[in-house]
Amino acid sequence: MPLLGCLLLGGTGRVDAMLPSDQARLAPLLTDASPERTEFAQAQPAPSPTPAPQATPAPATSPAPATPDDPIGNVATLTGTATVIRNKDSIALKLKDDIFFNDTVQTSSGASLGITFNDATTFHLSENARVTIDSYVYEEGGSKNSGIFGIGKGTVAFVAAALAKTGNMQINTPTATLGIRGTTGLVEVPEGATAASANNVNIKLYPDADGRVGRIEVNDRQGARLGTLTQGASGFAIRPGAAGARAAAVPLTISPQQAARDQGIVRQVHATQTVGRQIVTEQRAIRRANPPGAQPQQRPPGQPGRQQPGTTRPGQQQPGAPKGPAQPGTPKGEKKTQDTPKGEKQTQGTPQTPAQPAMQPRPGGQQPGAQRPQQQRPKPPPPPKKKKR
């Protein structure tokens, strides 16, 4: 038995030594004497190619804001006479007229004016009122919208829209600056009110058309906070400070008569906003369909247009031409007759059949609608013979 074991061990070693070099790489690697620790050598898999990163699409750029020369609103309602001061010129306003920033709009006695801007912010001016559009930047879907309006005099109601909700809306008065945070308000500025005058400027807050109540932040002209209105049918009377002292915001008591009058003005500004939205949309569509500098549309082929001077349409008579059907090639003063068909003899005086009643020809032309009878031209009579004396 010991001899047999030695022979077997010696034979195994001879077999391993006889393996070719290319097959020896596939033989098991013995890391330990026990067969349980046998490990096999394996080739490392080829690394998979890394997929190329997909190009990230560039974000879509938002449209550029309107330029100062673009309209920012339109006249929505008008009663009486209202004007706009533009480039130092006073121009009478009409319904649907365009409004530009830096315009100053004002109403006369007994007049009223409603203006709706591109974002649906709307102002209603009562009689003898004046409003200046100092700044207006609005981009649909943008977050940096802003507008600054100045109320110089009169009673002015307003309803804020996207301008206040997506940016900053500010109203300046002679004694206070208002930060509008999406709401309906009413401002009363007496005639001749200034920062140093004793006239109070009234600021009032009212609910929107849907019943919501926003907020009005009241500051002095230097930006210091005077108060905040957050309740419907509430207000402040801005009392100017004496001898350069700071102005004060005194809570305003609104009488039932004033509240009823204010509610009527507020209903008007809400109705103006509804009409103004439609007008602004219509005017914007017209401007897009007819951009400045666009060439007039070409008339489709075959469509009748304006007649050119010196030309005539089909069937139209040239000016100065004699009336009546003129036969081409007919000598002047001679009436052309139709030729007699070949092989047919026609005599004068042939009676007409009952189906064709006789018609007397009109002197100087043919009867309208009648067919000219076919007849031979009579031979001229021979010249008279001269008598011999």
C-alpha positions as CSV (number, residue, x, y, z in Angstrom):
1,M,0.0,0.0,0.0
2,P,2.7,2.6,0.8
3,L,4.5,1.7,-2.4
4,L,1.2,2.1,-4.4
5,G,0.6,5.5,-2.9
6,C,4.1,6.7,-3.9
7,L,3.5,5.5,-7.4
8,L,0.3,7.4,-7.7
9,L,1.7,10.6,-6.4
10,G,4.6,10.4,-8.7
11,G,2.3,9.9,-11.7
12,T,0.2,13.0,-10.9
13,G,3.2,15.2,-10.9
14,R,4.3,13.9,-14.2
15,V,0.9,14.6,-15.7
16,D,0.9,18.3,-14.5
17,A,4.4,18.7,-15.9
18,M,3.3,17.5,-19.3
19,L,0.4,20.0,-19.7
20,P,1.0,22.5,-22.5
21,S,1.6,26.1,-21.5
22,D,-1.7,27.3,-23.0
23,Q,-3.7,24.8,-20.9
24,A,-1.7,25.3,-17.8
25,R,-3.4,28.8,-17.4
26,L,-6.7,27.1,-17.1
27,A,-5.6,24.7,-14.3
28,P,-6.8,25.3,-10.8
29,L,-4.7,27.6,-8.6
30,L,-4.0,25.8,-5.3
31,T,-3.8,28.4,-2.6
32,D,-3.9,25.8,0.1
33,A,-3.3,22.1,0.6
34,S,-7.0,21.4,1.1
35,P,-9.2,21.1,-2.0
36,E,-12.0,23.3,-0.4
37,R,-9.7,26.4,-0.8
38,T,-9.3,25.8,-4.5
39,E,-10.0,29.0,-6.6
40,F,-10.1,29.3,-10.4
41,A,-8.4,32.1,-12.3
42,Q,-10.9,34.1,-14.5
43,A,-10.3,36.8,-17.0
44,Q,-11.7,40.2,-16.0
45,P,-14.7,41.2,-18.2
46,A,-14.1,44.1,-20.6
47,P,-15.5,47.3,-19.2
48,S,-18.8,48.3,-20.8
49,P,-18.6,51.6,-22.7
50,T,-19.9,54.5,-20.7
51,P,-23.0,56.0,-22.5
52,A,-22.4,59.6,-23.6
53,P,-24.3,62.0,-21.5
54,Q,-27.4,63.4,-23.2
55,A,-27.4,67.0,-24.0
56,T,-29.6,69.0,-21.7
57,P,-32.0,71.2,-23.7
58,A,-31.5,74.8,-23.0
59,P,-34.4,76.4,-21.1
60,A,-36.8,78.3,-23.1
61,T,-36.3,82.0,-22.8
62,S,-39.3,84.1,-21.7
63,P,-40.4,86.8,-24.1
64,A,-38.8,90.2,-23.6
65,P,-40.8,92.8,-21.8
66,A,-42.7,95.4,-23.8
67,T,-40.7,98.4,-24.9
68,P,-41.6,101.9,-23.9
69,D,-43.2,102.5,-27.3
70,D,-45.7,99.6,-26.9
71,P,-49.2,100.3,-25.6
72,I,-49.7,99.2,-22.0
73,G,-53.5,99.6,-21.7
74,N,-56.6,100.8,-23.3
75,V,-59.6,103.1,-22.6
76,A,-62.3,100.8,-21.4
77,T,-65.1,103.2,-20.5
78,L,-65.6,106.9,-21.1
79,T,-68.3,109.4,-20.2
80,G,-67.9,113.1,-21.1
81,T,-64.5,114.6,-22.0
82,A,-61.2,113.1,-21.0
83,T,-57.8,113.9,-22.3
84,V,-54.2,112.5,-22.2
85,I,-51.1,114.6,-21.9
86,R,-48.5,112.9,-24.1
87,N,-45.2,114.5,-25.1
88,K,-46.6,117.8,-23.9
89,D,-49.6,117.5,-26.2
90,S,-53.1,117.3,-24.9
91,I,-55.1,114.8,-26.9
92,A,-58.8,114.0,-26.5
93,L,-59.4,110.3,-25.6
94,K,-61.8,107.9,-27.3
95,L,-63.0,104.5,-26.4
96,K,-60.4,101.8,-27.0
97,D,-57.6,104.3,-27.4
98,D,-54.1,103.0,-26.5
99,I,-52.4,104.2,-23.3
100,F,-48.6,104.4,-22.9
101,F,-46.4,104.8,-19.9
102,N,-45.5,108.4,-19.0
103,D,-49.1,109.4,-20.0
104,T,-51.1,111.6,-17.8
105,V,-54.9,111.1,-18.1
106,Q,-57.4,113.5,-16.6
107,T,-61.2,114.0,-16.7
108,S,-63.2,117.2,-16.9
109,S,-66.3,118.2,-14.9
110,G,-69.1,115.7,-15.1
111,A,-66.8,113.1,-16.9
112,S,-65.5,109.7,-15.9
113,L,-62.8,107.5,-17.4
114,G,-61.9,103.8,-17.1
115,I,-58.5,102.4,-18.1
116,T,-57.5,98.7,-18.1
117,F,-53.9,97.8,-18.4
118,N,-52.4,94.7,-20.0
119,D,-52.4,92.7,-16.7
120,A,-56.1,93.6,-16.1
121,T,-55.3,96.3,-13.4
122,T,-58.0,98.9,-13.8
123,F,-58.5,102.5,-12.7
124,H,-61.7,104.4,-12.6
125,L,-61.4,108.2,-12.6
126,S,-64.3,110.3,-11.4
127,E,-64.8,113.9,-12.5
128,N,-61.8,116.4,-12.2
129,A,-59.3,113.6,-11.5
130,R,-55.8,113.1,-12.7
131,V,-53.5,110.0,-12.8
132,T,-50.0,109.7,-14.1
133,I,-48.4,106.4,-15.3
134,D,-44.9,106.8,-14.0
135,S,-43.7,103.3,-14.6
136,Y,-45.2,100.0,-15.9
137,V,-43.3,96.8,-16.6
138,Y,-45.4,93.6,-17.1
139,E,-44.4,90.3,-18.6
140,E,-47.0,87.5,-18.7
141,G,-45.8,84.7,-16.4
142,G,-42.9,86.9,-15.1
143,S,-42.1,87.6,-11.5
144,K,-40.5,91.0,-11.7
145,N,-43.5,93.0,-12.7
146,S,-43.9,96.5,-11.4
147,G,-46.0,99.6,-11.8
148,I,-46.0,103.1,-10.2
149,F,-49.0,105.3,-10.6
150,G,-49.5,108.9,-9.3
151,I,-52.9,110.2,-8.3
152,G,-52.6,114.0,-8.4
153,K,-56.2,115.0,-7.6
154,G,-59.8,113.7,-7.6
155,T,-61.5,110.5,-6.6
156,V,-59.9,107.4,-8.1
157,A,-60.9,103.8,-7.6
158,F,-58.6,100.9,-8.6
159,V,-58.6,97.1,-8.6
160,A,-55.2,95.4,-8.8
161,A,-54.6,92.3,-10.8
162,A,-51.5,90.3,-11.9
163,L,-49.2,93.4,-11.5
164,A,-49.6,93.4,-7.7
165,K,-49.8,89.6,-7.3
166,T,-46.6,88.8,-9.3
167,G,-44.5,92.0,-8.5
168,N,-44.8,95.3,-6.9
169,M,-47.6,97.9,-7.4
170,Q,-47.3,101.3,-5.9
171,I,-49.5,104.4,-5.9
172,N,-48.1,107.8,-5.0
173,T,-50.2,110.6,-3.5
174,P,-49.0,114.1,-2.4
175,T,-48.7,113.0,1.2
176,A,-48.3,109.2,1.2
177,T,-47.1,106.2,-0.8
178,L,-49.3,103.1,-1.0
179,G,-48.1,99.5,-1.5
180,I,-50.9,97.6,-3.1
181,R,-51.0,93.9,-2.4
182,G,-53.8,92.7,-4.7
183,T,-57.0,94.4,-3.7
184,T,-59.6,97.1,-4.4
185,G,-59.1,100.6,-3.1
186,L,-60.3,104.1,-3.3
187,V,-58.2,107.3,-3.0
188,E,-59.5,110.8,-2.5
189,V,-57.0,113.7,-3.2
190,P,-58.4,117.2,-2.6
191,E,-57.6,119.9,-5.1
192,G,-54.3,121.6,-4.3
193,A,-53.2,118.9,-1.8
194,T,-49.4,118.9,-1.2
195,A,-47.1,117.4,1.4
196,A,-47.2,120.7,3.4
197,S,-50.9,121.5,3.0
198,A,-53.5,120.9,5.7
199,N,-55.7,118.9,3.3
200,N,-56.1,115.2,4.2
201,V,-55.7,112.5,1.7
202,N,-58.2,109.6,2.3
203,I,-57.1,106.0,1.6
204,K,-59.9,103.3,1.7
205,L,-59.8,99.5,1.3
206,Y,-62.8,97.6,0.0
207,P,-63.4,93.9,-0.9
208,D,-62.7,92.6,-4.4
209,A,-65.5,91.4,-6.7
210,D,-65.1,87.9,-5.3
211,G,-65.3,89.1,-1.7
212,R,-61.6,88.8,-0.9
213,V,-59.9,91.6,1.0
214,G,-56.3,92.4,0.3
215,R,-53.9,94.7,2.0
216,I,-52.7,98.3,1.5
217,E,-49.4,99.4,3.2
218,V,-49.4,103.1,3.9
219,N,-46.0,104.9,4.0
220,D,-45.0,108.5,4.1
221,R,-43.1,110.1,1.2
222,Q,-39.8,109.0,2.7
223,G,-40.8,105.4,3.0
224,A,-41.5,105.2,6.7
225,R,-44.5,102.9,7.6
226,L,-47.6,104.8,8.8
227,G,-50.1,101.9,8.9
228,T,-51.6,99.0,7.1
229,L,-55.2,98.4,6.0
230,T,-56.4,94.8,6.1
231,Q,-60.2,95.1,6.7
232,G,-62.9,95.9,4.2
233,A,-64.6,99.3,4.4
234,S,-61.7,100.7,6.4
235,G,-59.5,103.7,5.8
236,F,-56.9,106.2,6.8
237,A,-56.8,110.0,6.6
238,I,-53.2,111.0,6.0
239,R,-52.6,114.2,8.0
240,P,-49.6,116.1,6.9
241,G,-47.0,117.0,9.6
242,A,-46.7,120.6,10.6
243,A,-43.4,122.4,10.1
244,G,-41.7,119.4,8.6
245,A,-43.0,116.9,11.1
246,R,-43.8,113.4,10.1
247,A,-47.2,112.7,8.6
248,A,-49.7,110.6,10.5
249,A,-52.3,108.1,9.4
250,V,-55.5,108.6,11.4
251,P,-58.2,105.9,11.3
252,L,-61.0,107.1,9.1
253,T,-64.7,106.9,10.1
254,I,-66.8,106.1,7.0
255,S,-70.4,107.3,7.3
256,P,-73.2,105.2,5.8
257,Q,-73.7,107.9,3.1
258,Q,-70.0,107.8,2.2
259,A,-70.0,104.0,2.2
260,A,-73.0,103.9,-0.2
261,R,-71.3,106.4,-2.6
262,D,-68.0,104.4,-2.4
263,Q,-69.8,101.2,-3.1
264,G,-71.2,102.6,-6.3
265,I,-67.8,103.7,-7.5
266,V,-66.3,100.3,-6.6
267,R,-69.0,98.5,-8.6
268,Q,-68.1,100.8,-11.5
269,V,-64.4,99.9,-11.4
270,H,-65.2,96.2,-11.2
271,A,-67.5,96.4,-14.2
272,T,-64.8,98.4,-16.0
273,Q,-62.3,95.7,-15.4
274,T,-64.6,93.1,-17.0
275,V,-65.1,95.2,-20.1
276,G,-61.5,96.3,-20.2
277,R,-60.2,92.7,-20.3
278,Q,-62.0,92.1,-23.5
279,I,-60.9,95.3,-25.1
280,V,-57.3,94.8,-24.2
281,T,-57.4,91.3,-25.7
282,E,-59.0,92.5,-28.9
283,Q,-56.6,95.4,-29.4
284,R,-53.6,93.2,-28.7
285,A,-54.9,90.7,-31.4
286,I,-55.3,93.6,-33.9
287,R,-51.7,94.8,-33.3
288,R,-50.3,91.3,-33.7
289,A,-52.2,90.8,-37.0
290,N,-51.0,94.2,-38.3
291,P,-47.5,94.8,-37.0
292,P,-45.9,98.2,-37.7
293,G,-44.1,98.2,-41.1
294,A,-45.9,95.2,-42.5
295,Q,-46.5,95.1,-46.2
296,P,-50.2,95.2,-47.3
297,Q,-51.6,91.9,-48.3
298,Q,-51.5,91.0,-52.0
299,R,-54.8,90.6,-53.7
300,P,-55.4,87.0,-54.8
301,P,-55.4,86.4,-58.6
302,G,-58.7,86.8,-60.2
303,Q,-60.1,89.0,-57.4
304,P,-61.6,92.3,-58.8
305,G,-59.9,95.3,-57.5
306,R,-59.8,99.1,-58.1
307,Q,-59.9,100.1,-61.8
308,Q,-56.7,101.6,-63.1
309,P,-57.0,105.0,-64.8
310,G,-57.3,104.8,-68.6
311,T,-58.5,101.2,-68.6
312,T,-61.9,99.7,-69.1
313,R,-63.5,96.6,-67.6
314,P,-65.0,94.0,-70.0
315,G,-68.3,95.3,-71.4
316,Q,-67.6,98.9,-70.4
317,Q,-67.7,101.6,-73.1
318,Q,-64.8,103.9,-73.6
319,P,-65.5,107.5,-72.6
320,G,-66.5,109.6,-75.5
321,A,-67.5,106.7,-77.7
322,P,-70.8,106.8,-79.5
323,K,-73.6,105.0,-77.9
324,G,-75.2,101.9,-79.6
325,P,-73.7,98.7,-81.0
326,A,-70.9,99.8,-83.3
327,Q,-69.9,97.3,-85.9
328,P,-66.1,97.0,-86.4
329,G,-64.9,98.0,-89.8
330,T,-68.1,99.8,-90.8
331,P,-67.6,103.1,-92.6
332,K,-68.9,106.2,-90.9
333,G,-72.5,106.9,-91.9
334,E,-73.0,103.5,-93.6
335,K,-75.0,100.7,-92.1
336,K,-73.5,97.2,-92.6
337,T,-75.8,94.5,-93.7
338,Q,-75.4,90.8,-93.3
339,D,-74.6,88.7,-96.3
340,T,-77.2,86.5,-97.8
341,P,-76.5,82.8,-97.3
342,K,-75.3,81.1,-100.4
343,G,-78.0,79.5,-102.5
344,E,-80.8,81.5,-100.9
345,K,-82.6,84.3,-102.6
346,Q,-84.3,86.9,-100.5
347,T,-86.7,89.6,-101.8
348,Q,-87.8,92.8,-100.3
349,G,-91.3,93.1,-99.0
350,T,-91.7,89.5,-97.9
351,P,-94.5,89.4,-95.3
352,Q,-93.5,88.3,-91.8
353,T,-94.9,85.2,-90.3
354,P,-97.2,85.5,-87.2
355,A,-94.5,84.2,-85.0
356,Q,-92.3,87.1,-86.1
357,P,-94.4,90.2,-86.2
358,A,-93.2,93.0,-88.4
359,M,-91.1,95.6,-86.6
360,Q,-90.3,99.0,-88.0
361,P,-86.6,99.8,-87.8
362,R,-85.8,102.7,-85.5
363,P,-84.2,105.6,-87.4
364,G,-80.5,105.7,-86.9
365,G,-80.1,102.2,-85.5
366,Q,-81.6,98.7,-84.9
367,Q,-84.5,97.9,-82.6
368,P,-83.1,96.7,-79.2
369,G,-83.3,92.9,-79.0
370,A,-84.5,92.5,-82.6
371,Q,-82.5,90.6,-85.2
372,R,-81.6,92.7,-88.2
373,P,-83.3,91.3,-91.4
374,Q,-81.1,89.9,-94.0
375,Q,-81.5,91.9,-97.2
376,Q,-79.5,92.8,-100.2
377,R,-78.2,96.2,-100.7
378,P,-80.2,97.8,-103.6
379,K,-78.3,98.7,-106.7
380,P,-77.9,102.4,-107.2
381,P,-80.1,103.8,-110.0
382,P,-78.4,104.6,-113.3
383,P,-77.5,108.2,-113.7
384,P,-80.1,110.2,-115.6
385,K,-79.5,110.7,-119.3
386,K,-78.9,114.2,-120.5
387,K,-81.3,115.4,-123.1
388,K,-79.9,116.7,-126.4
389,R,-80.8,120.2,-127.3
